[in-house]
Amino acid sequence: MREITLRVEEPRIRINGEEYPLRLSDMALHSRASALLAACAAFGTNLPAAETVLQTAQEAAALLEEALGEGAIKRISGGRPVSLPLAIEWLGELAREAAEHSVNALLAED
C-alpha cells in the first residue's frame, strides 16, 4: 500500500500580546471580511434600517469568533462591549494581515 505524510499547519496569530488560533484560512478570512466591509461601505450611501445595522454587527462578531475561536471578542476587549465600527476595524486589520501573510508565504516558497 502506498503512503505519504502531508504537512499540516496550525496557524496562530498574536493580538494585543495574546495568541489565538486561526480557524479560517487567510483567503477565507480575507474574502469574507472584505464582503462584510463592502456591505458596510454601502451604509454611507443609504441610511440602513436599525435592523440591518444590528444584523451586520452580529455577522461581524460571528466572523471574528469563527476566525479566532469562541470567546475571542470578550478576551480581546477585556469584556467591554464592541461596537460595529470597532468590530469592522478589527476585521479590516485581520483581513489586511491575512492578505499580507498570504503574499509573503507565496513569495517565500518561490
Secondary structure, DSSP 8 states (H G I E B T S, - for coil): -----------EEEETTEEEE--S-HHHHHHHHHHHHHHHHGGGTS---HHHHHHHHHHHHHHHHHHH-TTHHHHHHTT----HHHHHHHHHHHHHHHHHHHHHHHHHH-
